[in-house]
Amino acid sequence: MIATARTLLVTGGSRGIGAAVSRLAGQRGYRVAVNYVTNRPAAEAVVADIQTAGGDAFAIAGDVGVERDVLAMFQAVDDRFGRLDALVNNAGVVDRMARLDEISADRLERMFRINITGAFLCAREAVKRMSTKHGGRGGAIVNLSSAAARLGSANWYVDYAASKGAIDTMTKGLALEVAAEGIRVNGVRPGIIDTDIHASGGEPGRVAAVRDSLPMKREGTAEEVARGILWLLSDEASYTTGTTLDITGGR
């Protein structure tokens, strides 16, 4: 384990890419706050894995799309660790495959509230704690986008793709805002990754269905995405900000 006292908050850290980031960060010496919405056992399992390996972690409930939950979540990190050095804005939702002319206003509100507003709220609270302008020591933020932001996801979920396009724009703009305040802001765009997000969108067989169309003829793993995220958080990426890294197997 790398000796460090850095503290990381991972939103949506109980499963998929978020869980992989949390575990890898724990292995690399981060103190990890693992956010979840409802599945406490899954979050506690991630925490237990980190602690068993000698790391320090705890689970925090909270819906990133609800401001009071976000405020409580960051306060919990303050109370437990006394500082924040890094944020991975990973929490997000997808929905059932649908064309735009089949999408309801309620679906749009939920999608954008969680995927966009939630990321903004969490980034806001992180900046308040990390920015040298606010007396912080600097830090790093990584936002989870998607290859869908580039591809559009026609006939699947244009709304999800649009929400991730907003994340790309926020990543660039926020990076420029806080570059002189000790904070680096970057993003990652995963492609087809073997996680349960596809099942939650009603397409459990999607990975198998598109596998042969991918340049590398295989899906990616959550661990492969996590390694890219941890690099962006690390001092090895000390001169990298405002960048969104494609982790798509060439797609």
GUNUMI-269685 format. One record per residue (C-alpha): residue number from 1; residue in three letters; x, y, z. Coordinates in Angstrom, 3 decimals. Example, Ala and Ser with C-alpha at 12.3 -4.5 7.8 and 13.67 -1.06 7.14 Angstrom:
<vexkes>
+--------+-------+----------+----------+----------+
! midren ! vexza !       xx !       yy !       zz !
+--------+-------+----------+----------+----------+
!      1 !   Ala !   12.300 !   -4.500 !    7.800 !
!      2 !   Ser !   13.670 !   -1.060 !    7.140 !
+--------+-------+----------+----------+----------+
</vexkes>
This chain:
<vexkes>
+--------+-------+----------+----------+----------+
! midren ! vexza !       xx !       yy !       zz !
+--------+-------+----------+----------+----------+
!      1 !   Met !    0.000 !    0.000 !    0.000 !
!      2 !   Ile !    1.244 !    3.486 !   -0.856 !
!      3 !   Ala !    1.608 !    5.568 !    2.292 !
!      4 !   Thr !   -0.746 !    8.497 !    1.992 !
!      5 !   Ala !   -3.440 !   10.196 !    3.996 !
!      6 !   Arg !   -5.471 !   11.321 !    0.996 !
!      7 !   Thr !   -9.230 !   11.066 !    1.296 !
!      8 !   Leu !  -11.481 !   10.127 !   -1.603 !
!      9 !   Leu !  -15.260 !   10.254 !   -1.941 !
!     10 !   Val !  -16.735 !    7.937 !   -4.577 !
!     11 !   Thr !  -20.380 !    8.542 !   -5.411 !
!     12 !   Gly !  -22.251 !    5.430 !   -6.468 !
!     13 !   Gly !  -19.410 !    3.446 !   -4.934 !
!     14 !   Ser !  -21.274 !    0.279 !   -4.024 !
!     15 !   Arg !  -21.284 !   -1.429 !   -7.420 !
!     16 !   Gly !  -19.733 !   -1.547 !  -10.881 !
!     17 !   Ile !  -17.115 !    1.046 !  -11.726 !
!     18 !   Gly !  -17.641 !    2.880 !   -8.427 !
!     19 !   Ala !  -16.925 !   -0.250 !   -6.405 !
!     20 !   Ala !  -13.824 !   -1.006 !   -8.490 !
!     21 !   Val !  -12.564 !    2.557 !   -7.959 !
!     22 !   Ser !  -13.202 !    2.327 !   -4.214 !
!     23 !   Arg !  -11.340 !   -0.963 !   -3.846 !
!     24 !   Leu !   -8.386 !    0.112 !   -5.975 !
!     25 !   Ala !   -8.140 !    3.443 !   -4.157 !
!     26 !   Gly !   -8.100 !    1.594 !   -0.851 !
!     27 !   Gln !   -5.265 !   -0.599 !   -2.110 !
!     28 !   Arg !   -3.325 !    2.522 !   -3.061 !
!     29 !   Gly !   -3.639 !    4.095 !    0.357 !
!     30 !   Tyr !   -6.642 !    6.386 !    0.048 !
!     31 !   Arg !   -9.121 !    6.696 !    2.868 !
!     32 !   Val !  -12.362 !    6.015 !    1.015 !
!     33 !   Ala !  -15.906 !    7.234 !    1.559 !
!     34 !   Val !  -18.214 !    4.859 !   -0.338 !
!     35 !   Asn !  -21.524 !    6.476 !   -1.254 !
!     36 !   Tyr !  -24.670 !    4.466 !   -1.965 !
!     37 !   Val !  -28.389 !    5.200 !   -2.306 !
!     38 !   Thr !  -30.267 !    2.118 !   -1.056 !
!     39 !   Asn !  -28.032 !   -0.949 !   -1.230 !
!     40 !   Arg !  -26.220 !   -0.696 !    2.084 !
!     41 !   Pro !  -25.070 !   -4.355 !    2.102 !
!     42 !   Ala !  -23.241 !   -3.844 !   -1.212 !
!     43 !   Ala !  -21.553 !   -0.683 !    0.083 !
!     44 !   Glu !  -20.598 !   -2.393 !    3.342 !
!     45 !   Ala !  -19.108 !   -5.273 !    1.352 !
!     46 !   Val !  -16.857 !   -2.818 !   -0.515 !
!     47 !   Val !  -15.878 !   -1.200 !    2.789 !
!     48 !   Ala !  -15.123 !   -4.615 !    4.288 !
!     49 !   Asp !  -12.869 !   -5.489 !    1.343 !
!     50 !   Ile !  -10.905 !   -2.269 !    1.825 !
!     51 !   Gln !  -10.597 !   -2.766 !    5.571 !
!     52 !   Thr !   -9.586 !   -6.412 !    5.230 !
!     53 !   Ala !   -6.724 !   -5.272 !    2.995 !
!     54 !   Gly !   -5.610 !   -2.840 !    5.703 !
!     55 !   Gly !   -7.310 !    0.303 !    4.415 !
!     56 !   Asp !   -9.688 !    2.812 !    5.944 !
!     57 !   Ala !  -13.204 !    3.244 !    4.541 !
!     58 !   Phe !  -16.800 !    3.828 !    5.488 !
!     59 !   Ala !  -20.176 !    3.844 !    3.733 !
!     60 !   Ile !  -22.414 !    6.904 !    3.367 !
!     61 !   Ala !  -26.037 !    6.858 !    2.233 !
!     62 !   Gly !  -27.249 !    9.654 !   -0.001 !
!     63 !   Asp !  -28.987 !   10.466 !   -3.281 !
!     64 !   Val !  -26.746 !   12.828 !   -5.257 !
!     65 !   Gly !  -29.834 !   14.286 !   -6.916 !
!     66 !   Val !  -31.107 !   15.606 !   -3.564 !
!     67 !   Glu !  -29.203 !   18.618 !   -2.269 !
!     68 !   Arg !  -29.750 !   17.901 !    1.427 !
!     69 !   Asp !  -28.342 !   14.404 !    0.925 !
!     70 !   Val !  -25.270 !   15.816 !   -0.798 !
!     71 !   Leu !  -24.685 !   18.288 !    2.038 !
!     72 !   Ala !  -25.041 !   15.525 !    4.627 !
!     73 !   Met !  -22.707 !   13.261 !    2.691 !
!     74 !   Phe !  -19.911 !   15.806 !    2.545 !
!     75 !   Gln !  -20.435 !   16.668 !    6.212 !
!     76 !   Ala !  -20.023 !   12.984 !    7.033 !
!     77 !   Val !  -16.679 !   12.977 !    5.214 !
!     78 !   Asp !  -15.639 !   16.090 !    7.154 !
!     79 !   Asp !  -16.618 !   14.460 !   10.430 !
!     80 !   Arg !  -14.912 !   11.134 !    9.705 !
!     81 !   Phe !  -11.732 !   12.190 !    7.903 !
!     82 !   Gly !  -11.432 !   15.935 !    8.478 !
!     83 !   Arg !  -10.444 !   16.657 !    4.895 !
!     84 !   Leu !  -11.231 !   15.862 !    1.264 !
!     85 !   Asp !   -8.570 !   15.420 !   -1.390 !
!     86 !   Ala !  -10.427 !   13.786 !   -4.264 !
!     87 !   Leu !  -13.894 !   13.181 !   -5.669 !
!     88 !   Val !  -15.033 !   10.634 !   -8.218 !
!     89 !   Asn !  -18.412 !   11.725 !   -9.573 !
!     90 !   Asn !  -19.573 !    8.263 !  -10.554 !
!     91 !   Ala !  -23.226 !    8.043 !   -9.470 !
!     92 !   Gly !  -25.639 !    7.938 !  -12.372 !
!     93 !   Val !  -28.649 !    6.205 !  -13.853 !
!     94 !   Val !  -29.751 !    4.859 !  -17.185 !
!     95 !   Asp !  -33.282 !    3.894 !  -18.209 !
!     96 !   Arg !  -35.095 !    1.539 !  -20.539 !
!     97 !   Met !  -34.218 !    1.594 !  -24.209 !
!     98 !   Ala !  -36.475 !    4.161 !  -25.911 !
!     99 !   Arg !  -36.606 !    6.651 !  -28.747 !
!    100 !   Leu !  -36.937 !   10.314 !  -27.855 !
!    101 !   Asp !  -40.581 !   10.378 !  -28.963 !
!    102 !   Glu !  -41.318 !    7.742 !  -26.294 !
!    103 !   Ile !  -39.606 !    9.498 !  -23.389 !
!    104 !   Ser !  -41.643 !   11.157 !  -20.639 !
!    105 !   Ala !  -40.900 !   14.392 !  -18.826 !
!    106 !   Asp !  -40.641 !   12.439 !  -15.559 !
!    107 !   Arg !  -37.913 !   10.263 !  -17.033 !
!    108 !   Leu !  -36.010 !   13.322 !  -18.266 !
!    109 !   Glu !  -36.279 !   15.019 !  -14.876 !
!    110 !   Arg !  -34.894 !   11.970 !  -13.062 !
!    111 !   Met !  -32.119 !   11.383 !  -15.595 !
!    112 !   Phe !  -30.870 !   14.965 !  -15.570 !
!    113 !   Arg !  -31.350 !   15.498 !  -11.827 !
!    114 !   Ile !  -29.142 !   12.553 !  -10.942 !
!    115 !   Asn !  -26.666 !   12.494 !  -13.824 !
!    116 !   Ile !  -26.152 !   16.246 !  -14.226 !
!    117 !   Thr !  -27.389 !   18.154 !  -11.177 !
!    118 !   Gly !  -25.966 !   15.519 !   -8.844 !
!    119 !   Ala !  -22.518 !   15.824 !  -10.407 !
!    120 !   Phe !  -22.665 !   19.619 !  -10.184 !
!    121 !   Leu !  -23.717 !   19.577 !   -6.524 !
!    122 !   Cys !  -20.973 !   17.144 !   -5.543 !
!    123 !   Ala !  -18.340 !   19.074 !   -7.495 !
!    124 !   Arg !  -19.510 !   22.292 !   -5.826 !
!    125 !   Glu !  -19.058 !   20.855 !   -2.347 !
!    126 !   Ala !  -15.683 !   19.361 !   -3.279 !
!    127 !   Val !  -14.431 !   22.705 !   -4.591 !
!    128 !   Lys !  -15.513 !   24.422 !   -1.372 !
!    129 !   Arg !  -13.281 !   22.022 !    0.555 !
!    130 !   Met !  -10.308 !   21.630 !   -1.787 !
!    131 !   Ser !   -9.821 !   25.018 !   -3.455 !
!    132 !   Thr !   -6.957 !   27.150 !   -2.160 !
!    133 !   Lys !   -9.363 !   30.069 !   -2.602 !
!    134 !   His !  -11.392 !   28.565 !    0.239 !
!    135 !   Gly !   -8.387 !   27.625 !    2.366 !
!    136 !   Gly !   -8.045 !   24.095 !    0.975 !
!    137 !   Arg !   -4.952 !   22.174 !   -0.078 !
!    138 !   Gly !   -6.013 !   21.456 !   -3.636 !
!    139 !   Gly !   -7.177 !   18.131 !   -4.982 !
!    140 !   Ala !   -8.596 !   16.265 !   -7.955 !
!    141 !   Ile !  -12.028 !   15.526 !   -9.383 !
!    142 !   Val !  -12.836 !   12.853 !  -11.948 !
!    143 !   Asn !  -16.266 !   12.891 !  -13.593 !
!    144 !   Leu !  -17.766 !    9.781 !  -15.177 !
!    145 !   Ser !  -18.992 !   10.439 !  -18.686 !
!    146 !   Ser !  -19.680 !    7.819 !  -21.351 !
!    147 !   Ala !  -18.798 !    7.011 !  -24.934 !
!    148 !   Ala !  -22.523 !    7.628 !  -25.470 !
!    149 !   Ala !  -21.757 !   11.356 !  -25.231 !
!    150 !   Arg !  -19.828 !   11.064 !  -28.506 !
!    151 !   Leu !  -21.992 !    8.440 !  -30.182 !
!    152 !   Gly !  -25.448 !    9.805 !  -29.336 !
!    153 !   Ser !  -27.060 !    6.430 !  -28.510 !
!    154 !   Ala !  -29.765 !    6.767 !  -31.146 !
!    155 !   Asn !  -32.706 !    4.403 !  -30.572 !
!    156 !   Trp !  -31.307 !    3.467 !  -27.159 !
!    157 !   Tyr !  -31.226 !    6.449 !  -24.808 !
!    158 !   Val !  -30.480 !    9.838 !  -26.306 !
!    159 !   Asp !  -31.361 !   11.373 !  -22.928 !
!    160 !   Tyr !  -28.603 !    9.437 !  -21.160 !
!    161 !   Ala !  -26.126 !   10.376 !  -23.897 !
!    162 !   Ala !  -27.112 !   14.028 !  -23.566 !
!    163 !   Ser !  -26.645 !   13.915 !  -19.797 !
!    164 !   Lys !  -23.105 !   12.641 !  -20.305 !
!    165 !   Gly !  -22.440 !   15.305 !  -22.933 !
!    166 !   Ala !  -23.279 !   17.839 !  -20.227 !
!    167 !   Ile !  -20.706 !   16.175 !  -17.974 !
!    168 !   Asp !  -18.044 !   16.583 !  -20.661 !
!    169 !   Thr !  -18.798 !   20.300 !  -20.876 !
!    170 !   Met !  -18.853 !   20.702 !  -17.098 !
!    171 !   Thr !  -15.507 !   18.922 !  -16.824 !
!    172 !   Lys !  -13.846 !   21.351 !  -19.209 !
!    173 !   Gly !  -15.434 !   24.466 !  -17.767 !
!    174 !   Leu !  -14.826 !   23.589 !  -14.127 !
!    175 !   Ala !  -11.225 !   22.630 !  -14.876 !
!    176 !   Leu !  -10.619 !   26.127 !  -16.221 !
!    177 !   Glu !  -12.373 !   27.747 !  -13.255 !
!    178 !   Val !  -10.256 !   26.059 !  -10.607 !
!    179 !   Ala !   -6.954 !   25.371 !  -12.394 !
!    180 !   Ala !   -5.201 !   28.151 !  -10.462 !
!    181 !   Glu !   -6.743 !   26.986 !   -7.160 !
!    182 !   Gly !   -4.921 !   23.665 !   -6.903 !
!    183 !   Ile !   -7.718 !   21.483 !   -8.275 !
!    184 !   Arg !   -7.460 !   19.318 !  -11.368 !
!    185 !   Val !  -10.728 !   18.255 !  -13.030 !
!    186 !   Asn !  -10.812 !   15.459 !  -15.586 !
!    187 !   Gly !  -13.269 !   12.913 !  -16.937 !
!    188 !   Val !  -13.413 !    9.394 !  -18.294 !
!    189 !   Arg !  -15.685 !    8.056 !  -21.019 !
!    190 !   Pro !  -16.141 !    4.302 !  -20.559 !
!    191 !   Gly !  -17.385 !    2.289 !  -23.497 !
!    192 !   Ile !  -19.092 !   -1.100 !  -23.217 !
!    193 !   Ile !  -18.133 !   -2.249 !  -19.728 !
!    194 !   Asp !  -19.259 !   -5.472 !  -18.064 !
!    195 !   Thr !  -21.309 !   -4.095 !  -15.168 !
!    196 !   Asp !  -24.922 !   -4.452 !  -14.069 !
!    197 !   Ile !  -25.927 !   -1.020 !  -15.378 !
!    198 !   His !  -27.091 !   -2.734 !  -18.578 !
!    199 !   Ala !  -29.490 !   -4.946 !  -16.631 !
!    200 !   Ser !  -30.794 !   -1.931 !  -14.708 !
!    201 !   Gly !  -31.654 !   -0.401 !  -18.074 !
!    202 !   Gly !  -33.569 !   -3.510 !  -19.091 !
!    203 !   Glu !  -30.881 !   -4.857 !  -21.431 !
!    204 !   Pro !  -29.004 !   -7.587 !  -19.500 !
!    205 !   Gly !  -27.767 !   -9.111 !  -22.751 !
!    206 !   Arg !  -26.435 !   -5.896 !  -24.276 !
!    207 !   Val !  -22.746 !   -6.651 !  -23.682 !
!    208 !   Ala !  -22.949 !   -9.994 !  -25.452 !
!    209 !   Ala !  -25.018 !   -8.492 !  -28.266 !
!    210 !   Val !  -22.466 !   -5.809 !  -29.173 !
!    211 !   Arg !  -19.230 !   -7.615 !  -28.283 !
!    212 !   Asp !  -18.311 !   -8.614 !  -31.835 !
!    213 !   Ser !  -18.849 !   -5.071 !  -33.110 !
!    214 !   Leu !  -16.191 !   -3.671 !  -30.797 !
!    215 !   Pro !  -12.688 !   -3.080 !  -32.221 !
!    216 !   Met !  -11.049 !   -5.266 !  -29.550 !
!    217 !   Lys !  -13.823 !   -7.883 !  -29.782 !
!    218 !   Arg !  -14.408 !   -7.760 !  -26.054 !
!    219 !   Glu !  -16.026 !   -5.614 !  -23.413 !
!    220 !   Gly !  -14.014 !   -3.721 !  -20.832 !
!    221 !   Thr !  -13.951 !   -4.383 !  -17.115 !
!    222 !   Ala !  -14.735 !   -2.059 !  -14.247 !
!    223 !   Glu !  -11.167 !   -2.574 !  -13.032 !
!    224 !   Glu !   -9.762 !   -1.288 !  -16.341 !
!    225 !   Val !  -11.797 !    1.895 !  -15.998 !
!    226 !   Ala !  -10.789 !    2.225 !  -12.346 !
!    227 !   Arg !   -7.105 !    2.159 !  -13.264 !
!    228 !   Gly !   -7.624 !    5.109 !  -15.610 !
!    229 !   Ile !   -9.507 !    7.028 !  -12.944 !
!    230 !   Leu !   -6.844 !    6.411 !  -10.299 !
!    231 !   Trp !   -4.189 !    7.628 !  -12.722 !
!    232 !   Leu !   -6.091 !   10.867 !  -13.259 !
!    233 !   Leu !   -6.356 !   11.312 !   -9.482 !
!    234 !   Ser !   -2.672 !   10.622 !   -8.934 !
!    235 !   Asp !    0.381 !   12.864 !   -8.991 !
!    236 !   Glu !    1.419 !   11.090 !  -12.201 !
!    237 !   Ala !   -1.295 !   13.197 !  -13.875 !
!    238 !   Ser !   -0.167 !   16.407 !  -12.153 !
!    239 !   Tyr !   -0.181 !   18.429 !  -15.408 !
!    240 !   Thr !   -3.424 !   16.966 !  -16.737 !
!    241 !   Thr !   -6.661 !   18.908 !  -16.334 !
!    242 !   Gly !   -9.712 !   19.592 !  -18.482 !
!    243 !   Thr !   -9.209 !   16.276 !  -20.272 !
!    244 !   Thr !  -11.683 !   13.450 !  -20.802 !
!    245 !   Leu !  -10.064 !   10.059 !  -21.297 !
!    246 !   Asp !  -11.753 !    7.498 !  -23.542 !
!    247 !   Ile !  -11.625 !    3.983 !  -22.103 !
!    248 !   Thr !  -13.558 !    2.296 !  -24.861 !
!    249 !   Gly !  -11.372 !   -0.336 !  -26.475 !
!    250 !   Gly !  -11.127 !    1.863 !  -29.575 !
!    251 !   Arg !  -14.850 !    2.491 !  -30.036 !
+--------+-------+----------+----------+----------+
</vexkes>
